[in-house]
Amino acid sequence: MRDTRESRLLLVLLIAIAFALITVDIRGGEDSPLDGARRAAASVFGPVENGVATAVGPVGNAISAVRESGDRHTRVSRLEQENAALKTRLGSDARNRSRVAELDKMLKLAGRGQYGIKGAEVIAIGAAQGFSWTVTIDAGSNDGIARDMTVVNGDGLVGRVTTVGPSTSTILLASDPDFTVGTRMEHSGELGFATGQGDRPMRVQLLNGKARVKKGDRMVTFGSRADKPFVPGVPVGEIVRVDRSTGDLTRTVHIRPFVGFSKLDIVGVVVQPPRKNPRDMVLPPPVKAKPTPTVTVTASPSARGDEEAAEGAEGGVDARNEDDAGVAAEDGAAPTPSPSRS
């Protein structure tokens, strides 16, 4: 239809009629004169509407699903990110608790030995100097670290500082074959020199070839002149094997280090030595062996034993009766007959 004046008037007239019918229908309520016409239209166009809805419904649902798929994907991605963040937080909390426990243990060791320490974190493990057993820590000269300082953790001797940079330092571990430290035996005070052997127990050469040592005895550092490179009293390890003495000059034993060199994390560099030698005070209390329970066995006498005991008792009665009869005969009295057994 072309846009003419007549078409505009017709459109306005139809709109006016529509508003008039709506007004009459609303005012009439349930008694509206258009109710019959509305029912007739519903009966005619209702099936058509249902058919169209049935045909178009899946298409509309598919379009809605396509529109909402982006929102679902966004929600799933957000939930996955929140889950990953939660797992990371839980893991970091467990690691932080472990590190706090390590730090607390190291501070207690430093307190017993009266060492002034500078805490540091192991940031690298590797062959920084040839094929040596070394680690790198995140503390250097800017933190007061100097060459030939003793390094400890909560278990005992870790090693000594060999190279120092402004913010990092290299530690030669006590397990390195080039590492040697003077040791002193707990209680007896026997002196020796411990040498690293990689992942094997450390080898200790005792100066006294006739020293009495046994498995389980513990050793600490003897200390160096001017406390460099080693301060005294740091736990080193315990004896796990004693070699037979080949002479009277020295004796060799093998000790298991207290420190686990494969799982180092928090360490402390001794920047201030103790005022006096702590000797054995830094060693943890020895583990007491559990007492062996005593088993008491009660045996009841057998029937054969009861019979033998009864026969022995009767024999004793017969002997006493015979003695009594002999005494009576000497006194001139008639003997008392002994009871007979049937």
C-alpha positions, 0 to 999 in steps of 0.5 A: 500500500502506497503512503497516501492521504487516504491510507493515513486516514484509514490507519488513524480510523482503525486505531481509533476503533481499536481503542474504542473496542478496548475501552468498551471491553474493559468497562463491560468486564465479565458482561462485555459485549465483545466476550463472544467475539473474543471466544470465537477468535480464541477458538479459531486462532488458538490451534494456529498459535499452538502449532506455531509455538510447537514449531518455533519452540525448539528453534527459540530454545536453541537460540536461548541455549546459544545465547546462554552458553557464553554465560555458562562458560564464563561461570564455569571458568570463574569457578575453575579459577576459584577452585585453583586459587583455593587449592593453591591457598591450602597448599601454601598454608600447609607449606607456611605451617611447615616453614614456621615449624622449621623456623621455630626449631632453629630458633630454639637451637640457637637459643640453647647455644646462644648463637646469633643467627641470620635467617635465610631461605635456600633458593638454589641447589646445585654445583655452583663450584664444580661438582661440590655439594652446595646450596645458595641462600638469599642473604649476602654481604648486605645482610652481614654475611661473611665468608667462613661462617657456620650455617645451621638449621633446627637439626644441627650443622648444615655447612659453612659459607664459602662465597658471598655476594651482595644479596646471595651466598653459597654454602658448602654442605657438610656432606661434601667430600671436601668438607672437614670439621673438628668434632667432640664426643658427647660425655667422653669429650673424645676429639676427632675430624668428620669428613663428608661422604656425599649421601653416605654417613660421614667418616670420623677419625678419632684421635684416640685409637683406644677410645670407647665408642658405641653405636648411638653416641653423638657428636658436636662441633669442637669449634675453630680458632676465633669461631671461624669457620665453626662455632662450638657445640653444634650437633653433627650426628650420631654413630651408626658404625664402628670400624675395628681399630687398625692401630693405636694411633686413631680409630674410625667411626661413621656417623649419620648427620642430624641434618637432611641435606636433600630437604633444606629450606630454612637455614640460619647463618651464625653471625655472632658466636656464643660467649662460652662453649655450650658443649652438649647443651645444644643436643636434644634430650636422648630418646629413652628406650621403652621398658620391656614388659615382664611376663609372669607365668603361673603353673598349676600343679598336676594330678601326679604331683598331688598324688606324690605330695599326698604319699610324701605326707603319709610317709611322714605320718608313718615315720612319726608314728614309728618314732612315737611307738619306740619312745612308748616302748622305752617308757614301758607303755603299749605302742599306738598302732599306726593307721593302715592304708587300704 
